[in-house]
């Protein structure tokens, strides 16, 4: 009778477990039949590839895309067009960044050379301090601009040599020329302007330095509306051309910064999209999985039953 019952149980186990009914002698009963010692199964040897549980790591495709946009999509097995979009955006942004920076640098060199050629310290002191124009009222119907002075709100750095350097030091502020304007006539060879970034900004931006342009005789005013007031800007044709080139260079640098921002966002978006796609694929595999339950056969058991097997297949 017991043999008949055992046979029926084994047959039903085979039918219910289907192809998942596999005997593996690596597994032992949870308890030794002869002792009460708990036995842990040894699964460190002879592990078949099909018996290793698949573990999904969604951070891996994100890391791939953060390193190279589109690589995470490729690792996920997405269509190639998706990887091509992110990779193409990366290439286009890098090329644009390089080109716009190069163009901005070329224009910067041009307008700085233009400023060196058409603006001079001698003209500035001469037109502002030694022989300032007296026709502001008749020519422009305005008083002499308050910023049209040597020692105004901004200054230039001067480099001295010879006698001046021995007396006053190697570097002084241009404000000193308000007290000693004749230096540009008597010691012009011993004075030079430090042509740094502030110098090139000052000569184009502030009215205080408009007298240094060599076409100062052709000066004019430019009215600019700022909020509820009208701002008067002192201009010359050369200063106007100079400022246009500076504006073009700055615009290109701004576009280059946008390209860098696009590169950063491309990495982040590609990484996030790779994670979402990976998780979506994992959910699909879970939905397509198959769970099966069967009896575990153990020949050392009196009735041949070692327990219940639960299998999860995807």
Secondary structure, DSSP 8 states (H G I E B T S, - for coil): -HHHHHHHHHHHHHHHHGGG----TT---SB-SSS--B-----SSS--GGGS-----HHHHHHHHHHSTTHHHHHTT--HHHHHHHHHHHHHHHHHHHHHHHHHHHHHHHHHHHHHHHB-HHHHHIIIIIS--S-HHHHHSS---TT-SSSSS---EEEE-HHHHHHH-SEEEGGGGGT-TTHHHHSGGGEEE--SHHHHHHHHH-GGGGGGBTTGGG-EEEEEEETTEEEEEEE-HHHHHHHHHHHHHHHHHHHHHHHHHHHHHHHHHHHHHHHHHHHHHHHHHHHT-EEEEEEEE-TTSTTSEEEEEEEEE-
